[in-house]
Structures are given as structure tokens and as C-alpha cells.
Amino acid sequence: MITVAHGREWTSKALDAWAEAHRITLEFIRPGNPMDNAGIASCNGRVREEW
């Protein structure tokens, strides 16, 4: 399972097809609740800074 937000990059048919082909469930955070994904967003920001 991968938890994602509702951005364009996460709601594409291509991503849906990829996830289904790899038996991965996409779980969307609750609309209007960006803090649901705060830990991952923080981690992603740090990875971007270091790379």
C-alpha cells in the first residue's frame, strides 16, 4: 500500500495501471487534511535537499 495525496501526479490512469499490475493499493489521504501525510512530506523534503 502506498499513501498519496490528491495531486495530478497521483491520480493518473498510468499510475493506477502500474499499481494494479504490481498488486499495490493506492490509499488517498482525506481531502483537506494535508497533515495526514506530514511525515512522508517531511522525509521527501529532506531527501530532495540531500540529493
N, C-alpha and C positions, 0 to 999 in steps of 0.2 A: 504494500500500500504506500502511496505517495500522497502527502497532503499538499495541496496547492491553493493559490488564490484564484480569483475570477478574471485575471488579466487575459488579454488576447492570446498570449503565448501558451496559456494553459487550457484554453477552450477550443482548440483547433481539432478538426476531424483527423488530421495527421497524427496528433498526439493520442487521440482516442484509439486509433487503429494500432499504433505502436504498443500502447499499454495493453490492449486486448491480445495482441499477438504474443506478448511476453507474460500474460496472465498477471498483470499488475492492475490493481484497483486505484483509481484516482479519487481521492476524497477532497472535496472542496471545503474551505473554511466558511464559516457563516458570513453571509453578506453583511457588510457594515461592521465587522469585528476583526480588524487587522491584527489585533493583539493575539488572536488565536494562532498566528503564525510568527509571533515575535521572535522566538528562539531561533528558528530557521533563518529568518531575515537577518538577524544579527550575525549568525555564523556565515551566511553568504557574503555579507558586507566585509567581514574580516578576511575571508578567503580572497575576495577581489582586491583588497588593499595589499595583501602579501604577494599576490601574483602580479 
